[in-house]
């Protein structure tokens, strides 16, 4: 029983790393061309500013 419970940590990190890899892999392809790299970086910065200001407004 405890050996199975101990495996949940490795399952969690495996799913976490797989999700991160799946999310970051397409962005790597967009960063190869200069024009799409600038647009991708601008979109990521805009997303960060949007989420940051939304959370700040929600928390007061």
mmCIF file of the N, C-alpha and C atoms, coordinates in Angstrom:
data_MODEL
# 
_entry.id   MODEL 
# 
loop_
_atom_site.group_PDB 
_atom_site.id 
_atom_site.type_symbol 
_atom_site.label_atom_id 
_atom_site.label_alt_id 
_atom_site.label_comp_id 
_atom_site.label_asym_id 
_atom_site.label_entity_id 
_atom_site.label_seq_id 
_atom_site.pdbx_PDB_ins_code 
_atom_site.Cartn_x 
_atom_site.Cartn_y 
_atom_site.Cartn_z 
_atom_site.occupancy 
_atom_site.B_iso_or_equiv 
_atom_site.pdbx_formal_charge 
_atom_site.auth_seq_id 
_atom_site.auth_comp_id 
_atom_site.auth_asym_id 
_atom_site.auth_atom_id 
_atom_site.pdbx_PDB_model_num 
ATOM 1   N N  . UNK A 1 1  ? 0.825  -1.203 0.000   1.00 0.00 ? 1  UNK A N  1 
ATOM 2   C CA . UNK A 1 1  ? 0.000  0.000  0.000   1.00 0.00 ? 1  UNK A CA 1 
ATOM 3   C C  . UNK A 1 1  ? 0.862  1.258  0.000   1.00 0.00 ? 1  UNK A C  1 
ATOM 4   N N  . UNK A 1 2  ? 1.851  1.312  0.898   1.00 0.00 ? 2  UNK A N  1 
ATOM 5   C CA . UNK A 1 2  ? 2.662  2.530  1.012   1.00 0.00 ? 2  UNK A CA 1 
ATOM 6   C C  . UNK A 1 2  ? 3.555  2.732  -0.199  1.00 0.00 ? 2  UNK A C  1 
ATOM 7   N N  . UNK A 1 3  ? 3.955  1.662  -0.844  1.00 0.00 ? 3  UNK A N  1 
ATOM 8   C CA . UNK A 1 3  ? 4.768  1.838  -2.051  1.00 0.00 ? 3  UNK A CA 1 
ATOM 9   C C  . UNK A 1 3  ? 3.933  2.462  -3.170  1.00 0.00 ? 3  UNK A C  1 
ATOM 10  N N  . UNK A 1 4  ? 2.656  2.088  -3.239  1.00 0.00 ? 4  UNK A N  1 
ATOM 11  C CA . UNK A 1 4  ? 1.779  2.709  -4.234  1.00 0.00 ? 4  UNK A CA 1 
ATOM 12  C C  . UNK A 1 4  ? 1.512  4.171  -3.905  1.00 0.00 ? 4  UNK A C  1 
ATOM 13  N N  . UNK A 1 5  ? 1.333  4.481  -2.625  1.00 0.00 ? 5  UNK A N  1 
ATOM 14  C CA . UNK A 1 5  ? 1.114  5.865  -2.214  1.00 0.00 ? 5  UNK A CA 1 
ATOM 15  C C  . UNK A 1 5  ? 2.365  6.692  -2.502  1.00 0.00 ? 5  UNK A C  1 
ATOM 16  N N  . UNK A 1 6  ? 3.532  6.110  -2.313  1.00 0.00 ? 6  UNK A N  1 
ATOM 17  C CA . UNK A 1 6  ? 4.785  6.811  -2.582  1.00 0.00 ? 6  UNK A CA 1 
ATOM 18  C C  . UNK A 1 6  ? 4.983  7.141  -4.051  1.00 0.00 ? 6  UNK A C  1 
ATOM 19  N N  . UNK A 1 7  ? 4.324  6.410  -4.919  1.00 0.00 ? 7  UNK A N  1 
ATOM 20  C CA . UNK A 1 7  ? 4.458  6.662  -6.355  1.00 0.00 ? 7  UNK A CA 1 
ATOM 21  C C  . UNK A 1 7  ? 3.673  7.881  -6.820  1.00 0.00 ? 7  UNK A C  1 
ATOM 22  N N  . UNK A 1 8  ? 2.730  8.351  -6.034  1.00 0.00 ? 8  UNK A N  1 
ATOM 23  C CA . UNK A 1 8  ? 1.930  9.502  -6.447  1.00 0.00 ? 8  UNK A CA 1 
ATOM 24  C C  . UNK A 1 8  ? 2.788  10.733 -6.686  1.00 0.00 ? 8  UNK A C  1 
ATOM 25  N N  . UNK A 1 9  ? 3.861  10.885 -5.932  1.00 0.00 ? 9  UNK A N  1 
ATOM 26  C CA . UNK A 1 9  ? 4.766  12.012 -6.145  1.00 0.00 ? 9  UNK A CA 1 
ATOM 27  C C  . UNK A 1 9  ? 5.397  11.970 -7.519  1.00 0.00 ? 9  UNK A C  1 
ATOM 28  N N  . UNK A 1 10 ? 5.861  10.789 -7.926  1.00 0.00 ? 10 UNK A N  1 
ATOM 29  C CA . UNK A 1 10 ? 6.475  10.685 -9.254  1.00 0.00 ? 10 UNK A CA 1 
ATOM 30  C C  . UNK A 1 10 ? 5.424  10.837 -10.349 1.00 0.00 ? 10 UNK A C  1 
ATOM 31  N N  . UNK A 1 11 ? 4.215  10.356 -10.132 1.00 0.00 ? 11 UNK A N  1 
ATOM 32  C CA . UNK A 1 11 ? 3.149  10.558 -11.106 1.00 0.00 ? 11 UNK A CA 1 
ATOM 33  C C  . UNK A 1 11 ? 2.838  12.042 -11.262 1.00 0.00 ? 11 UNK A C  1 
ATOM 34  N N  . UNK A 1 12 ? 2.779  12.748 -10.138 1.00 0.00 ? 12 UNK A N  1 
ATOM 35  C CA . UNK A 1 12 ? 2.480  14.176 -10.164 1.00 0.00 ? 12 UNK A CA 1 
ATOM 36  C C  . UNK A 1 12 ? 3.529  14.935 -10.968 1.00 0.00 ? 12 UNK A C  1 
ATOM 37  N N  . UNK A 1 13 ? 4.812  14.691 -10.670 1.00 0.00 ? 13 UNK A N  1 
ATOM 38  C CA . UNK A 1 13 ? 5.865  15.404 -11.388 1.00 0.00 ? 13 UNK A CA 1 
ATOM 39  C C  . UNK A 1 13 ? 5.924  14.993 -12.849 1.00 0.00 ? 13 UNK A C  1 
ATOM 40  N N  . UNK A 1 14 ? 5.614  13.748 -13.146 1.00 0.00 ? 14 UNK A N  1 
ATOM 41  C CA . UNK A 1 14 ? 5.594  13.294 -14.530 1.00 0.00 ? 14 UNK A CA 1 
ATOM 42  C C  . UNK A 1 14 ? 4.509  14.009 -15.326 1.00 0.00 ? 14 UNK A C  1 
ATOM 43  N N  . UNK A 1 15 ? 3.325  14.126 -14.758 1.00 0.00 ? 15 UNK A N  1 
ATOM 44  C CA . UNK A 1 15 ? 2.231  14.833 -15.427 1.00 0.00 ? 15 UNK A CA 1 
ATOM 45  C C  . UNK A 1 15 ? 2.547  16.317 -15.539 1.00 0.00 ? 15 UNK A C  1 
ATOM 46  N N  . UNK A 1 16 ? 3.124  16.897 -14.500 1.00 0.00 ? 16 UNK A N  1 
ATOM 47  C CA . UNK A 1 16 ? 3.479  18.312 -14.507 1.00 0.00 ? 16 UNK A CA 1 
ATOM 48  C C  . UNK A 1 16 ? 4.512  18.620 -15.588 1.00 0.00 ? 16 UNK A C  1 
ATOM 49  N N  . UNK A 1 17 ? 5.563  17.821 -15.679 1.00 0.00 ? 17 UNK A N  1 
ATOM 50  C CA . UNK A 1 17 ? 6.588  18.048 -16.694 1.00 0.00 ? 17 UNK A CA 1 
ATOM 51  C C  . UNK A 1 17 ? 6.056  17.780 -18.099 1.00 0.00 ? 17 UNK A C  1 
ATOM 52  N N  . UNK A 1 18 ? 5.222  16.778 -18.259 1.00 0.00 ? 18 UNK A N  1 
ATOM 53  C CA . UNK A 1 18 ? 4.636  16.508 -19.572 1.00 0.00 ? 18 UNK A CA 1 
ATOM 54  C C  . UNK A 1 18 ? 3.741  17.634 -20.040 1.00 0.00 ? 18 UNK A C  1 
ATOM 55  N N  . UNK A 1 19 ? 2.971  18.201 -19.132 1.00 0.00 ? 19 UNK A N  1 
ATOM 56  C CA . UNK A 1 19 ? 2.110  19.331 -19.477 1.00 0.00 ? 19 UNK A CA 1 
ATOM 57  C C  . UNK A 1 19 ? 2.940  20.552 -19.840 1.00 0.00 ? 19 UNK A C  1 
ATOM 58  N N  . UNK A 1 20 ? 3.986  20.816 -19.067 1.00 0.00 ? 20 UNK A N  1 
ATOM 59  C CA . UNK A 1 20 ? 4.851  21.961 -19.362 1.00 0.00 ? 20 UNK A CA 1 
ATOM 60  C C  . UNK A 1 20 ? 5.541  21.782 -20.710 1.00 0.00 ? 20 UNK A C  1 
ATOM 61  N N  . UNK A 1 21 ? 6.021  20.589 -20.996 1.00 0.00 ? 21 UNK A N  1 
ATOM 62  C CA . UNK A 1 21 ? 6.683  20.321 -22.276 1.00 0.00 ? 21 UNK A CA 1 
ATOM 63  C C  . UNK A 1 21 ? 5.713  20.497 -23.439 1.00 0.00 ? 21 UNK A C  1 
ATOM 64  N N  . UNK A 1 22 ? 4.495  20.003 -23.280 1.00 0.00 ? 22 UNK A N  1 
ATOM 65  C CA . UNK A 1 22 ? 3.491  20.128 -24.331 1.00 0.00 ? 22 UNK A CA 1 
ATOM 66  C C  . UNK A 1 22 ? 3.103  21.582 -24.555 1.00 0.00 ? 22 UNK A C  1 
ATOM 67  N N  . UNK A 1 23 ? 3.110  22.392 -23.506 1.00 0.00 ? 23 UNK A N  1 
ATOM 68  C CA . UNK A 1 23 ? 2.753  23.803 -23.637 1.00 0.00 ? 23 UNK A CA 1 
ATOM 69  C C  . UNK A 1 23 ? 3.889  24.619 -24.241 1.00 0.00 ? 23 UNK A C  1 
ATOM 70  N N  . UNK A 1 24 ? 5.146  24.275 -23.941 1.00 0.00 ? 24 UNK A N  1 
ATOM 71  C CA . UNK A 1 24 ? 6.289  25.084 -24.371 1.00 0.00 ? 24 UNK A CA 1 
ATOM 72  C C  . UNK A 1 24 ? 6.786  24.684 -25.758 1.00 0.00 ? 24 UNK A C  1 
ATOM 73  N N  . UNK A 1 25 ? 6.582  23.466 -26.165 1.00 0.00 ? 25 UNK A N  1 
ATOM 74  C CA . UNK A 1 25 ? 7.102  22.978 -27.447 1.00 0.00 ? 25 UNK A CA 1 
ATOM 75  C C  . UNK A 1 25 ? 6.625  23.812 -28.638 1.00 0.00 ? 25 UNK A C  1 
ATOM 76  N N  . UNK A 1 26 ? 5.350  24.156 -28.787 1.00 0.00 ? 26 UNK A N  1 
ATOM 77  C CA . UNK A 1 26 ? 4.941  24.978 -29.935 1.00 0.00 ? 26 UNK A CA 1 
ATOM 78  C C  . UNK A 1 26 ? 5.532  26.387 -29.899 1.00 0.00 ? 26 UNK A C  1 
ATOM 79  N N  . UNK A 1 27 ? 5.776  26.916 -28.710 1.00 0.00 ? 27 UNK A N  1 
ATOM 80  C CA . UNK A 1 27 ? 6.351  28.257 -28.607 1.00 0.00 ? 27 UNK A CA 1 
ATOM 81  C C  . UNK A 1 27 ? 7.785  28.248 -29.128 1.00 0.00 ? 27 UNK A C  1 
ATOM 82  N N  . UNK A 1 28 ? 8.502  27.158 -28.924 1.00 0.00 ? 28 UNK A N  1 
ATOM 83  C CA . UNK A 1 28 ? 9.863  27.045 -29.447 1.00 0.00 ? 28 UNK A CA 1 
ATOM 84  C C  . UNK A 1 28 ? 9.899  27.139 -30.961 1.00 0.00 ? 28 UNK A C  1 
ATOM 85  N N  . UNK A 1 29 ? 8.907  26.573 -31.624 1.00 0.00 ? 29 UNK A N  1 
ATOM 86  C CA . UNK A 1 29 ? 8.831  26.680 -33.077 1.00 0.00 ? 29 UNK A CA 1 
ATOM 87  C C  . UNK A 1 29 ? 8.553  28.095 -33.546 1.00 0.00 ? 29 UNK A C  1 
ATOM 88  N N  . UNK A 1 30 ? 7.783  28.834 -32.769 1.00 0.00 ? 30 UNK A N  1 
ATOM 89  C CA . UNK A 1 30 ? 7.475  30.218 -33.144 1.00 0.00 ? 30 UNK A CA 1 
ATOM 90  C C  . UNK A 1 30 ? 8.658  31.153 -32.937 1.00 0.00 ? 30 UNK A C  1 
ATOM 91  N N  . UNK A 1 31 ? 9.583  30.789 -32.083 1.00 0.00 ? 31 UNK A N  1 
ATOM 92  C CA . UNK A 1 31 ? 10.720 31.665 -31.797 1.00 0.00 ? 31 UNK A CA 1 
ATOM 93  C C  . UNK A 1 31 ? 11.850 31.543 -32.818 1.00 0.00 ? 31 UNK A C  1 
ATOM 94  N N  . UNK A 1 32 ? 11.710 30.686 -33.800 1.00 0.00 ? 32 UNK A N  1 
ATOM 95  C CA . UNK A 1 32 ? 12.775 30.497 -34.791 1.00 0.00 ? 32 UNK A CA 1 
ATOM 96  C C  . UNK A 1 32 ? 12.795 31.597 -35.842 1.00 0.00 ? 32 UNK A C  1 
ATOM 97  N N  . UNK A 1 33 ? 11.642 32.131 -36.192 1.00 0.00 ? 33 UNK A N  1 
ATOM 98  C CA . UNK A 1 33 ? 11.574 33.208 -37.185 1.00 0.00 ? 33 UNK A CA 1 
ATOM 99  C C  . UNK A 1 33 ? 11.504 34.539 -36.450 1.00 0.00 ? 33 UNK A C  1 
ATOM 100 N N  . UNK A 1 34 ? 12.245 35.551 -36.913 1.00 0.00 ? 34 UNK A N  1 
ATOM 101 C CA . UNK A 1 34 ? 12.301 36.821 -36.172 1.00 0.00 ? 34 UNK A CA 1 
ATOM 102 C C  . UNK A 1 34 ? 10.951 37.517 -36.012 1.00 0.00 ? 34 UNK A C  1 
ATOM 103 N N  . UNK A 1 35 ? 10.151 37.547 -37.053 1.00 0.00 ? 35 UNK A N  1 
ATOM 104 C CA . UNK A 1 35 ? 8.870  38.259 -36.972 1.00 0.00 ? 35 UNK A CA 1 
ATOM 105 C C  . UNK A 1 35 ? 7.930  37.555 -36.004 1.00 0.00 ? 35 UNK A C  1 
ATOM 106 N N  . UNK A 1 36 ? 7.816  36.253 -36.133 1.00 0.00 ? 36 UNK A N  1 
ATOM 107 C CA . UNK A 1 36 ? 6.931  35.528 -35.220 1.00 0.00 ? 36 UNK A CA 1 
ATOM 108 C C  . UNK A 1 36 ? 7.495  35.514 -33.798 1.00 0.00 ? 36 UNK A C  1 
ATOM 109 N N  . UNK A 1 37 ? 8.824  35.596 -33.657 1.00 0.00 ? 37 UNK A N  1 
ATOM 110 C CA . UNK A 1 37 ? 9.419  35.655 -32.319 1.00 0.00 ? 37 UNK A CA 1 
ATOM 111 C C  . UNK A 1 37 ? 9.034  36.947 -31.616 1.00 0.00 ? 37 UNK A C  1 
ATOM 112 N N  . UNK A 1 38 ? 9.078  38.063 -32.331 1.00 0.00 ? 38 UNK A N  1 
ATOM 113 C CA . UNK A 1 38 ? 8.704  39.350 -31.740 1.00 0.00 ? 38 UNK A CA 1 
ATOM 114 C C  . UNK A 1 38 ? 7.230  39.336 -31.354 1.00 0.00 ? 38 UNK A C  1 
ATOM 115 N N  . UNK A 1 39 ? 6.383  38.822 -32.231 1.00 0.00 ? 39 UNK A N  1 
ATOM 116 C CA . UNK A 1 39 ? 4.953  38.763 -31.931 1.00 0.00 ? 39 UNK A CA 1 
ATOM 117 C C  . UNK A 1 39 ? 4.662  37.814 -30.763 1.00 0.00 ? 39 UNK A C  1 
ATOM 118 N N  . UNK A 1 40 ? 5.371  36.701 -30.699 1.00 0.00 ? 40 UNK A N  1 
ATOM 119 C CA . UNK A 1 40 ? 5.173  35.753 -29.606 1.00 0.00 ? 40 UNK A CA 1 
ATOM 120 C C  . UNK A 1 40 ? 5.590  36.355 -28.272 1.00 0.00 ? 40 UNK A C  1 
ATOM 121 N N  . UNK A 1 41 ? 6.735  37.016 -28.255 1.00 0.00 ? 41 UNK A N  1 
ATOM 122 C CA . UNK A 1 41 ? 7.201  37.643 -27.013 1.00 0.00 ? 41 UNK A CA 1 
ATOM 123 C C  . UNK A 1 41 ? 6.260  38.762 -26.594 1.00 0.00 ? 41 UNK A C  1 
ATOM 124 N N  . UNK A 1 42 ? 5.789  39.550 -27.565 1.00 0.00 ? 42 UNK A N  1 
ATOM 125 C CA . UNK A 1 42 ? 4.837  40.620 -27.246 1.00 0.00 ? 42 UNK A CA 1 
ATOM 126 C C  . UNK A 1 42 ? 3.534  40.040 -26.697 1.00 0.00 ? 42 UNK A C  1 
ATOM 127 N N  . UNK A 1 43 ? 3.075  38.937 -27.269 1.00 0.00 ? 43 UNK A N  1 
ATOM 128 C CA . UNK A 1 43 ? 1.845  38.306 -26.785 1.00 0.00 ? 43 UNK A CA 1 
ATOM 129 C C  . UNK A 1 43 ? 2.028  37.751 -25.373 1.00 0.00 ? 43 UNK A C  1 
ATOM 130 N N  . UNK A 1 44 ? 3.184  37.157 -25.093 1.00 0.00 ? 44 UNK A N  1 
ATOM 131 C CA . UNK A 1 44 ? 3.440  36.631 -23.751 1.00 0.00 ? 44 UNK A CA 1 
ATOM 132 C C  . UNK A 1 44 ? 3.530  37.754 -22.721 1.00 0.00 ? 44 UNK A C  1 
ATOM 133 N N  . UNK A 1 45 ? 4.165  38.861 -23.090 1.00 0.00 ? 45 UNK A N  1 
ATOM 134 C CA . UNK A 1 45 ? 4.238  40.009 -22.181 1.00 0.00 ? 45 UNK A CA 1 
ATOM 135 C C  . UNK A 1 45 ? 2.844  40.586 -21.956 1.00 0.00 ? 45 UNK A C  1 
ATOM 136 N N  . UNK A 1 46 ? 2.064  40.709 -23.023 1.00 0.00 ? 46 UNK A N  1 
ATOM 137 C CA . UNK A 1 46 ? 0.693  41.202 -22.890 1.00 0.00 ? 46 UNK A CA 1 
ATOM 138 C C  . UNK A 1 46 ? -0.163 40.296 -22.022 1.00 0.00 ? 46 UNK A C  1 
ATOM 139 N N  . UNK A 1 47 ? 0.003  38.999 -22.179 1.00 0.00 ? 47 UNK A N  1 
ATOM 140 C CA . UNK A 1 47 ? -0.737 38.047 -21.346 1.00 0.00 ? 47 UNK A CA 1 
ATOM 141 C C  . UNK A 1 47 ? -0.349 38.188 -19.879 1.00 0.00 ? 47 UNK A C  1 
ATOM 142 N N  . UNK A 1 48 ? 0.941  38.362 -19.626 1.00 0.00 ? 48 UNK A N  1 
ATOM 143 C CA . UNK A 1 48 ? 1.402  38.549 -18.245 1.00 0.00 ? 48 UNK A CA 1 
ATOM 144 C C  . UNK A 1 48 ? 0.828  39.824 -17.640 1.00 0.00 ? 48 UNK A C  1 
ATOM 145 N N  . UNK A 1 49 ? 0.851  40.918 -18.393 1.00 0.00 ? 49 UNK A N  1 
ATOM 146 C CA . UNK A 1 49 ? 0.319  42.191 -17.890 1.00 0.00 ? 49 UNK A CA 1 
ATOM 147 C C  . UNK A 1 49 ? -1.178 42.067 -17.629 1.00 0.00 ? 49 UNK A C  1 
ATOM 148 N N  . UNK A 1 50 ? -1.900 41.417 -18.528 1.00 0.00 ? 50 UNK A N  1 
ATOM 149 C CA . UNK A 1 50 ? -3.338 41.242 -18.371 1.00 0.00 ? 50 UNK A CA 1 
ATOM 150 C C  . UNK A 1 50 ? -3.666 40.427 -17.122 1.00 0.00 ? 50 UNK A C  1 
ATOM 151 N N  . UNK A 1 51 ? -3.000 39.293 -16.954 1.00 0.00 ? 51 UNK A N  1 
ATOM 152 C CA . UNK A 1 51 ? -3.264 38.441 -15.791 1.00 0.00 ? 51 UNK A CA 1 
ATOM 153 C C  . UNK A 1 51 ? -2.847 39.149 -14.506 1.00 0.00 ? 51 UNK A C  1 
ATOM 154 N N  . UNK A 1 52 ? -1.713 39.828 -14.543 1.00 0.00 ? 52 UNK A N  1 
ATOM 155 C CA . UNK A 1 52 ? -1.238 40.543 -13.357 1.00 0.00 ? 52 UNK A CA 1 
ATOM 156 C C  . UNK A 1 52 ? -2.202 41.643 -12.943 1.00 0.00 ? 52 UNK A C  1 
ATOM 157 N N  . UNK A 1 53 ? -2.671 42.430 -13.895 1.00 0.00 ? 53 UNK A N  1 
ATOM 158 C CA . UNK A 1 53 ? -3.599 43.511 -13.549 1.00 0.00 ? 53 UNK A CA 1 
ATOM 159 C C  . UNK A 1 53 ? -4.957 42.961 -13.115 1.00 0.00 ? 53 UNK A C  1 
ATOM 160 N N  . UNK A 1 54 ? -5.388 41.855 -13.692 1.00 0.00 ? 54 UNK A N  1 
ATOM 161 C CA . UNK A 1 54 ? -6.647 41.244 -13.288 1.00 0.00 ? 54 UNK A CA 1 
ATOM 162 C C  . UNK A 1 54 ? -6.571 40.727 -11.852 1.00 0.00 ? 54 UNK A C  1 
ATOM 163 N N  . UNK A 1 55 ? -5.487 40.049 -11.521 1.00 0.00 ? 55 UNK A N  1 
ATOM 164 C CA . UNK A 1 55 ? -5.328 39.527 -10.160 1.00 0.00 ? 55 UNK A CA 1 
ATOM 165 C C  . UNK A 1 55 ? -5.196 40.671 -9.164  1.00 0.00 ? 55 UNK A C  1 
ATOM 166 N N  . UNK A 1 56 ? -4.477 41.725 -9.537  1.00 0.00 ? 56 UNK A N  1 
ATOM 167 C CA . UNK A 1 56 ? -4.345 42.883 -8.652  1.00 0.00 ? 56 UNK A CA 1 
ATOM 168 C C  . UNK A 1 56 ? -5.698 43.538 -8.410  1.00 0.00 ? 56 UNK A C  1 
ATOM 169 N N  . UNK A 1 57 ? -6.507 43.656 -9.453  1.00 0.00 ? 57 UNK A N  1 
ATOM 170 C CA . UNK A 1 57 ? -7.833 44.252 -9.296  1.00 0.00 ? 57 UNK A CA 1 
ATOM 171 C C  . UNK A 1 57 ? -8.746 43.365 -8.446  1.00 0.00 ? 57 UNK A C  1 
ATOM 172 N N  . UNK A 1 58 ? -8.606 42.064 -8.581  1.00 0.00 ? 58 UNK A N  1 
ATOM 173 C CA . UNK A 1 58 ? -9.439 41.159 -7.796  1.00 0.00 ? 58 UNK A CA 1 
ATOM 174 C C  . UNK A 1 58 ? -9.059 41.179 -6.321  1.00 0.00 ? 58 UNK A C  1 
ATOM 175 N N  . UNK A 1 59 ? -7.774 41.313 -6.031  1.00 0.00 ? 59 UNK A N  1 
ATOM 176 C CA . UNK A 1 59 ? -7.323 41.280 -4.645  1.00 0.00 ? 59 UNK A CA 1 
ATOM 177 C C  . UNK A 1 59 ? -7.374 42.645 -3.969  1.00 0.00 ? 59 UNK A C  1 
ATOM 178 N N  . UNK A 1 60 ? -7.486 43.676 -4.765  1.00 0.00 ? 60 UNK A N  1 
ATOM 179 C CA . UNK A 1 60 ? -7.646 45.017 -4.200  1.00 0.00 ? 60 UNK A CA 1 
ATOM 180 C C  . UNK A 1 60 ? -6.415 45.727 -3.878  1.00 0.00 ? 60 UNK A C  1 
# 
